[in-house]
Amino acid sequence: MSLPTVSANKSLDCTPKILLPYQQQWIRDTSRIKIAEKSRRIGISWADAADAALTAAAERGGSSVWYVGYNLEMAQQYIFDVANWAEAFHLAACAVEEVVLPDSDRAILTFQVRFASGHRVCALSSRPANLRSKKGHIRIDEAAFHEDLPGLLKAAVAVVVWGGRVAIWSTHHGVDNPFNRLIERVRWSKTDRRSSHELDYSLHRYPLQLALDQGLYQRICLVNGETWSEQKQQAWVNQLYADYGPTAGEELDCVPFAPGEGKVFNRIWFGMAELYPRLGETVRFWDFAATAKEVAGKHHYYTAGVKLNRTQDTYTVCDAQFEQIGPGGVEEFVLGVAQQDGRGVKVAWEQEGGSAGSLFGERLRSQLQKTGFRAEAVKPYRDKVSRAMPLATEAKRGNVLLWPGLWNDAYLNALHQFDGSAQPLVNDLTDASSGAFALLAKQGTMGRRVEPRSAVQSARAINF
């Protein structure tokens, strides 16, 4: 029998139309290391199995694929999916084999598919040592639920030295989980202007709504022999969110869950805005805390600026900027952000005490007004917690939304942890938010139209 010869890059050409656009995007990404945060049950593992079959079947440039799930059932399902894809692609491969692999002081049962190319797709246990000395590509499924994800990653990354690739995907499992910390680390390396090294990892985000927009529920209806309708889909979505309850944001929307309620804020109070606010009044409020990153000390405070819009009774947090900057760089930072926001956004800050703080404020106000910006220094009142309570009250009522952006997780985590104690970034972002809210609540909606430039620039921050 003549065996088909498959090239390693054939995944681009052989991607079947049965894969939805976000699934195709995932397998087309050939980055050294790629990461996806995802909703439950949207078919990323299933789509990845198609790519694994094509990769292992390729005689030119192909490679073995090592899959790591956190239990035996996941391993079995993935390998059976690989076998089904191999059959669909008419690739020469054996049936699913049960193999016994050593694992520390015991042997474990696992599964593999061997291809005529000499490569195989094999499932491994999540013990980091099992990945050492492996060549090829490594896939880590539901990474947030592995017992030792840092150990797995440490062992897996070695494959890239000889041209291998690492794919990591998972639903979230808490804000302090190593999976979420990995994502935040990669994001910071790409967005922090003072980052010494950008991690060359690709990031993907697949919330339920994106999957629905690209045909997930239509596919579910097709598989189940049912007729799709928009009303039926909405009822299905409503029931799904009701089933998950308070954890729906984590399970379906790729927002890691912070257990319990914060002392003042709860991150689940903040919904996501669907439309960028173009009416109402917008202010960027700054909390100045000039501590450079290289300065040693117990607390390293941030210069933080929160951009908040009020349109009628709805408040939208449009953006949050925060960096550790020495005293000499604060003015330049604030002026640069103001230029990005546009003159339709008022600039305000907490008035610093002492003569030095007053002189800085006057100089900054002069610089801003000279270039056409509205600027104001605001005297602080009462303690931090008291200042934050009005914003917390509106957030709990569901009247405070977030515009999607890379900064969302850090911002929500900060407010959730706020309790008035000395915490860098937590207090800085909260104070800036409280100041912006106090100004807008006092002034009310002015009906001012925000410059379109602001909406366009903010839209670039969406990470979908």
Buried (B, 14 or more C-beta within 10 A) or exposed (E): EEEEEBBBBBBEEBBEEEBBEBBBBBBEBBBBBBBBBBBEBBBBBBBBBBBBBBBBBBBEEBBBBBBBBBEBEBBBBBBBBBBBBBEEBEBBBEEBBEEEBEBEEEEBEBBBBBBBBEBBBBBBBBBBEBBEEBBBBBBBBBBBBBEEBEBBBEBBBBBBEEEBBBBBBBBBBBBEBBBBBBBBEBBBBBBBEEEEEEBEBBBBBBBBBBBBBBBBBEBBBEEEEEEBEEEEBEEBBEEBBEEBEEBBBBBBBBBBBBEEEBBBBBBBBBBBBEEBBBBBBBBBBBBBBBBBEEEEEEEBBBBBBBBBBBBEEBBBBBBBBBBBBEEEBBBEBBBEBBEBBBBBBBBBBBBBEEEEBEEBBEEBBEBBEEEEBBBBBBEBEEEBBEBBEEBBBBBBEEBBBBBBBBBBBBBBBBBBBBBBEEBBBBBBBBBBBBBBBBBBEEEEBEEEEBBEBBBEBBEEBEBE
